[in-house]
Amino acid sequence: MLTEVAHGRANDEIAAALHLSPATVRTYVSRLLTELGPRDRAQLVVVAYRTGLVRP
């Protein structure tokens, strides 16, 4: 999920790609924000790059 967010995909795009409902994706993204501590999606992208999950 974090990889999909880091690639700039919207919730609807992630839902379609992973065969989930958009509500489920929103829940997962919300949980990522809570667990990892960033304040928004942009900072989730920073986390993904800093941890090496995604490369430029």
ZIJO-V51365 format. One record per residue. N is the residue number from 1. NEAR is the number of other C-alpha atoms within 8 Angstrom. Layout:
<<N/NEAR> <N/NEAR>>
This chain:
<<1/8> <2/10> <3/9> <4/9> <5/13> <6/13> <7/7> <8/6> <9/9> <10/7> <11/9> <12/7> <13/8> <14/15> <15/13> <16/9> <17/7> <18/6> <19/6> <20/10> <21/8> <22/10> <23/6> <24/9> <25/13> <26/9> <27/8> <28/9> <29/10> <30/8> <31/8> <32/11> <33/13> <34/8> <35/6> <36/6> <37/7> <38/9> <39/6> <40/7> <41/9> <42/6> <43/9> <44/14> <45/12> <46/9> <47/8> <48/13> <49/12> <50/7> <51/7> <52/7> <53/8> <54/9> <55/5> <56/3>>
